[in-house]
Amino acid sequence: TGVEAKVGGFTAASVDFADGIGGRMPLLFVGVLSLSFLLLMAVFRSVLVPLKAVIMNLLSIGAAYGVIVAIFQWGWGMNLIGVGKEGPIESWAPMMLFAIVFGLSMDYEVFLLSRVKEEYDRTGDNATAVADGLTATARVITAAALIMVFVFSAFVLGYDRQLKLFGLGLATAVFIDATIVRMVLVPATMELLGDKNWWIPAWLNKLLPKIDVEGHHHMALIDDEAK
């Protein structure tokens, strides 16, 4: 191939692997955040709702990053989970945590927003829609999140340092997302924004494709065919 290896071994391979991940991580962040924003904008016909969703999801991920750095890199409370000594964060951990946590967070976000949007379309009142949407989805989101927290927390009981790091990061992110972010910050922000939540420029609304998440359009077609 014309490639000449100057240095070999596990250390050199690990350095190349870390550099490769570090160089591509910004592309992953930009790609995932941009695509999520565009899809949410098309689904909910809003500019602020998808922007808020992306920012809130990043809060959960940032909290997870902070916890694993504090424990595994700085050594805060590492004895509580059986970590022998502090050390660097594995190069693959931030990317994997981002991918999994962002997916779970977006799932909870879409589930909540779908019900809020449904109530807003029915009543036209933002405050009522947020309250009813949160009431209808809070138990389901909390139960689903608790299951994931227990599953991820089980990883912390293992002996492998990387497994502990991965499990603690995921459990922390899901717990914070389902409690502080999804149950407090998201509804509070939507309440403060009021009807601005659902604002979108007319020209942009025409350009965006129609995406029916709940399937109401298809159900209407089925009813028409049945008649």
Secondary structure, DSSP 4 states (H G I P E B T S, - for coil): -----S--SHHHHHHHHHHHHHHHHHHHHHHHHHHHHHHHHHHHT-SHHHHHHHHHHHHHHHHHHHHHIIIIIS-TTGGGGT--S--PPPTTHHHHHHHHHHHHHHHHHHHHHHHHHHHHHHH--HHHHHHHHHHHHHHHHHHHHHHHHHHHHHHHTSS-HHHHHHHHHHHHHHHHIIIIIIIIIHHHHHHHHGGGGG---HHHHHHSPP--SS-HHHHHHHHHHH-
